[in-house]
Structures are given as C-alpha cells and as structure tokens.
Amino acid sequence: MRQPALFIPHGGGPWPWMRDMRPMWHGLEGYLANLPATLPEPPRAILIVSGHWEAPAFTVTAGEDHPGLLYDYYGFPPSTYDIQWPAPGAPWLAERAEGLLAEAALPTARETQRGFDHGVFVPLAVAWPQADVPVVQLSLHQSLDPALHLAAGHALAPLRNEGVLVLGSGMSFHNLRAYGNPAVTAPAAEFDRWLVDAAGRDGEGRRGLLAHWQQAPYAQVCHPRPEHLLPLMVAAGASEEPGTHDFGEEVLAAAVSGFRFA
C-alpha cells in the first residue's frame, strides 16, 4: 500500500528526554506517538530529510549498520549526549533513492560515516521507540533552493509505492530569536494560515506557491533562514494530491504545524 509523505515538526533540542521541556511539546509528543497507527501499514523503511544537514549534493546515509547519532545541540545536560536510538540503516533504500535522484538529473552523493542528527532521532524515537524500522537520511541541498527540493521530492515519489515513508523533519516556524515573544504570535499565525492553504492545493498549484514561499506574509519573520522549511518542500513534492493539515499547536507564542500528503 502507498505510504503518505509527511512533514513533521521535530521540536526543540532533545525535548523528550528533558523534564522541563517535555510538557511544552505535549501535543507534538501525542501526535508523533500516534503516527504509526495512522499509516496504511508499517513502513518497510523511512527516508527522512532533516533541516539539520546541508550538503553540496542530495546526500544519503548509506551505511549498513546502525549509523549512530549526531548530538548536534549545545548546552544540554550530559545525559542527553548518551541517548541511544539504534535504528538500522537501509543500503538498498540509499541506492534506490540515489538512483531516482540521478534519473531526475539532480546532484547526488552518499555518506557512510555520518550519524542521524537530532532532526531525525528525536521525532522518530517518539514515534518508533523500538528503533525497529530501517532509516535512511537525506540531506538538504546547500543551495537551499525551494524549487530544487520540490523536484527532489517529485523524483523520490515512487518510493511511496514501495513501502517507504517519505518524511520531512523541520519546523513550520523557526526563528530562534523570536520564540516566546508575544509580538510574533499574530505574524506566525498568518504565515501558518498561508502554509495550510498552500499545502492544501494540488501538486501543480502547491509547487507554484511553495517555490515562492518568501512572498508569503511574514515569511522572513518566521524563517530568517529557510533550512527548517525545506523538508516540507521534499514531502510536498512527493505527491500530486492536496495535502492536509495533520497537526497544529502553539508553542512559545508561535504556531507549529505538520502536513500529510496522500
């Protein structure tokens, strides 16, 4: 059965392991924990693109064993640098994804040493705590070109018919200096409404809007830099069907959303 393509928020830092942070992300925790039950069947594997990895080409993790974890956050308790989530890699999926991207004339590469960053292991550890689904991570392209990431998602769409869950992990609002500021609540809500409308269009209409997301209201306020929004482009590009607003809550004075593409 065809798997959906999803864009999920990954929250802030290692929040599931932080007693003081976890209540803040209570809604997200419930959404992620219930995520496997919303799929048509258990995924054969997950291809995930995180807002925390940029490379000169679309790069896949191609190691055979558990790739390990990359604790790419700072200033947290020592215990959060000992977190384990030993999901296996999937060399067959890395090769297949690389081939699909190459067929679409997109720049590709493979990486055998890099571990999963926290944009991967944080949300997936909540959704699949047993770490029993093979995972391959895909980088962003360092150009941060939204149209290029929409094209990558389009190229990867056949994976969905092969039992692979295509998943973008980022944040629909990502302005670290504005979190918690009540002045950002209204702008973030307006940008979020624009995103919900754009995601709800069909493939061609959605691509046209998302490729020019900078023209959305308060776009630069919500995303001074676009790396946390680009995983949405990959997920949205992998479907021609109208998307749905799969998750939404307000955290630290800003709207946070997730999307599903059938």
Beta strands, then each sheet from edge to edge (+ up, - down):
strand 1: 5-9
strand 2: 45-55
strand 3: 58-61
strand 4: 108-111
strand 5: 135-141
strand 6: 164-170
strand 7: 243-251
strand 8: 254-261
sheet 1: 5+ 2+ 6+ 1+ 8- 7+
sheet 2: 3+ 4+
end
